[in-house]
Amino acid sequence: MTAAATGSTPSPTTAPAPQVKTLLTAVFLTYLGQMTLAPVAAPLAREIRLEEWQVGVTISLAAVMVVLTSQVWGRRSQSLGRKPVLLVAMLLATIAMAVFTLMAWLGTTGALSGTPLFLLFLLSRGLLFGSAIAAVAPTAQAFIADITPDETARVKGMAGVGAVQGSAMVVGAVVGGTIAGIDLMLSIAIVPVLILCGVLLVAFRLRGDAKTTLIENPAKVNPRDSRVWPFLLAGFGLYTALGFMQIIAGFLVQDRFHVSSGNAGFIAGMAMLVSGLGLIFSQTVIVPRSGWAPGKLLRIGVAISLAGFLLLLPDAGYPLLFISMALIGLGLGIASPGFTAGPSLLLAREEQGGMAGLIGATMGLTFVVAPTASTILYRFSPTLPLAIAAAIMALVLLLVLTHPRFRGGSGR
């Protein structure tokens, strides 16, 4: 069953273009704050004497909260409206990152250290921020699913959300990495400011939903539903592989090239920049112009990402590092719209919020295990997490090449 077949034809008054832009800008600012922190997380940990596994556990806790709350947020965005959900979630994210910034500063001054500092990181960056950011992508995806009547429009819309997230990755890598080379704490302090700008945008520029767009009792989607589980499994593998690589990037750069914490943050930021540029190019140029169905997007994207992971295994200098990161980003950008648009095309309108939340939960679930596992494995061998990531990606490629769901219906 397609979205069009269920009568979910968009109303022109439901989502005027300026409101779509406002929604996507809010997504951009939230993820910009998150991605600005990404390249400096590892250098910060070493600056305040936290262990690698403690960074992994903090990220994993945030992912647990995403898993637990994403589908709830997704359904609430349909029953309560997108603006209230986004406003509450982004305010919570602002507060969480303001607390995190304060704790990081106290850690650098020596006023706070050890277990108390670690527990406060778990509370702010893990519990609170994870719960908050879980709302953003499902709300945007449910909105896009609600207003797109066919496969082509749905894929383009989901690619637009992904492109905004990719743009945040690029700008965040530049902002975080560049400022870290000047002042590590400044690159952290800017995070709550960025998210607060998004709060103000939502509060004053995003209109509340028309009453007719709300659904009183949005349906909950079962992840074992035969229409969706193959896509969820593919997405889980895709983002698990990414999670194994992403959290150790800063450690890998610092240990491979023997640079300082500040320079490691800068180089890791530039590597993420290259990856983000590949993602943006694929989602703004390749995906919209290709007309490929979700299954084909997954097959091509996963194959490209696998090549990137394999090239990341050898320690062969900066050029290969950046080439591999570009391929990972390019492949991820092609595959992601297939993962997000594919199942939504098979569901009814009242299921779209739940489906968007389930996609968010799936992505969050990958970061429950991956950061902790990768940082623990990294202590045994820096290449071991990368080898596991490549193996996972190879299994995903086998799945999307052989399962009939990716060749029939929305998965052609």
Beta strands, then each sheet from edge to edge (+ up, - down):
end
